[in-house]
Amino acid sequence: MCNEQHKTRSQRQAEAALAAVQAIREWPPKERKEYKARADNFPVLVLQAGLAQAVGFMRAKAAKSKAYERYLGDLAGILGMAGGDALQQRAIDAGLPDYRQLTRDTLAAAGWLKRFGQAYLSDKEGTP
């Protein structure tokens, strides 16, 4: 395996997303399903409402749901941020070019969480 400095951003995001999703596999089935639903729906939410609004929605829901809080924390971690608060603040403070880049980066990270969620958090028999 190549060392960390020779990996692409996509490879680093994929590794972080895989580790996050594998940790969720230990959760009870109901909470696992909720996390997977967040992973499936978040990219669409960003495209429909915008990054700042999507993150704000997730943070509001995080007060009552472990899955929302964990998903947002995992997403922020993949992006190299301390948590959902940092991601939201960065989205709010960013100028238009930075906001657009942050949105692209967030959608890429969310795509990895979605893919690995579909692969590892499925309820179907015979899946990992």
C-alpha positions as CSV (number, residue, x, y, z in Angstrom):
1,M,0.0,0.0,0.0
2,C,1.3,3.5,-0.8
3,N,2.3,5.8,1.9
4,E,0.0,8.7,3.0
5,Q,1.7,11.5,1.1
6,H,1.3,9.6,-2.2
7,K,-2.5,9.0,-1.9
8,T,-5.0,11.1,-3.7
9,R,-7.6,13.1,-1.9
10,S,-10.2,10.6,-3.1
11,Q,-8.2,7.7,-1.7
12,R,-7.8,9.4,1.7
13,Q,-11.5,10.2,1.8
14,A,-12.4,6.6,0.8
15,E,-10.3,5.2,3.6
16,A,-11.8,7.6,6.2
17,A,-15.3,6.8,5.0
18,L,-14.7,3.1,5.1
19,A,-13.4,3.3,8.7
20,A,-16.4,5.4,9.7
21,V,-19.0,3.0,8.2
22,Q,-17.2,-0.1,9.6
23,A,-17.5,1.4,13.0
24,I,-21.3,1.9,12.5
25,R,-21.6,-1.9,11.7
26,E,-21.4,-2.4,15.5
27,W,-24.5,-0.4,16.2
28,P,-27.9,-1.9,16.7
29,P,-29.8,-2.6,13.5
30,K,-32.3,0.3,13.9
31,E,-29.6,2.9,14.4
32,R,-27.5,1.4,11.6
33,K,-30.5,1.7,9.3
34,E,-31.0,5.4,10.3
35,Y,-27.3,6.2,9.7
36,K,-27.5,4.5,6.2
37,A,-30.6,6.6,5.5
38,R,-28.7,9.7,6.3
39,A,-25.8,8.6,4.1
40,D,-28.3,7.9,1.2
41,N,-30.2,11.1,1.5
42,F,-27.6,13.8,2.4
43,P,-26.2,14.3,-1.1
44,V,-29.7,15.0,-2.5
45,L,-30.4,17.4,0.4
46,V,-27.2,19.3,-0.5
47,L,-28.2,19.5,-4.2
48,Q,-31.7,20.6,-3.4
49,A,-31.2,23.0,-0.5
50,G,-27.5,24.0,-0.6
51,L,-24.6,23.0,1.7
52,A,-25.2,25.5,4.5
53,Q,-28.9,24.6,4.8
54,A,-28.3,20.9,4.6
55,V,-25.7,21.0,7.3
56,G,-28.0,23.2,9.4
57,F,-30.8,20.8,9.0
58,M,-28.5,17.9,10.1
59,R,-27.3,19.8,13.1
60,A,-30.9,20.6,14.2
61,K,-31.8,16.9,13.9
62,A,-28.6,15.8,15.7
63,A,-30.0,17.1,19.0
64,K,-32.5,14.2,19.0
65,S,-30.8,11.5,16.9
66,K,-27.4,9.8,17.3
67,A,-27.3,8.9,13.6
68,Y,-27.6,12.5,12.4
69,E,-24.9,13.6,14.8
70,R,-22.6,10.8,14.0
71,Y,-23.1,11.1,10.2
72,L,-22.3,14.9,10.3
73,G,-19.3,14.2,12.5
74,D,-18.0,11.5,10.2
75,L,-18.5,13.8,7.1
76,A,-16.7,16.7,8.8
77,G,-13.9,14.3,9.8
78,I,-13.4,13.1,6.3
79,L,-13.1,16.7,5.2
80,G,-10.5,17.3,7.9
81,M,-12.7,19.4,10.2
82,A,-13.4,19.0,13.9
83,G,-17.1,18.4,13.6
84,G,-20.5,19.5,12.2
85,D,-20.2,22.9,13.9
86,A,-16.9,23.6,12.1
87,L,-18.4,22.4,8.8
88,Q,-21.4,24.6,9.2
89,Q,-19.3,27.7,10.2
90,R,-17.0,27.2,7.3
91,A,-20.0,27.0,4.9
92,I,-21.5,30.1,6.3
93,D,-18.3,32.1,6.3
94,A,-17.0,31.0,2.8
95,G,-17.1,33.3,-0.1
96,L,-18.8,32.1,-3.3
97,P,-15.7,30.3,-4.9
98,D,-14.8,28.7,-1.5
99,Y,-18.4,27.7,-0.9
100,R,-18.6,26.0,-4.3
101,Q,-15.4,24.1,-3.7
102,L,-16.5,23.1,-0.2
103,T,-19.8,21.9,-1.7
104,R,-17.9,19.8,-4.2
105,D,-15.6,18.4,-1.6
106,T,-18.5,17.6,0.7
107,L,-20.5,15.9,-2.0
108,A,-17.4,13.7,-2.8
109,A,-17.0,12.7,0.8
110,A,-20.7,12.1,1.2
111,G,-20.5,9.9,-1.9
112,W,-18.0,7.7,-0.2
113,L,-20.2,7.4,2.9
114,K,-23.2,6.6,0.7
115,R,-21.3,3.9,-1.3
116,F,-19.8,2.2,1.8
117,G,-23.2,2.5,3.6
118,Q,-24.9,0.7,0.8
119,A,-22.2,-2.0,0.8
120,Y,-21.7,-2.6,4.5
121,L,-25.0,-1.4,6.2
122,S,-27.4,-3.3,4.0
123,D,-30.1,-5.4,5.7
124,K,-30.0,-7.9,2.9
125,E,-28.9,-11.4,3.7
126,G,-25.4,-12.4,2.4
127,T,-24.0,-8.9,2.4
128,P,-21.1,-7.9,4.5
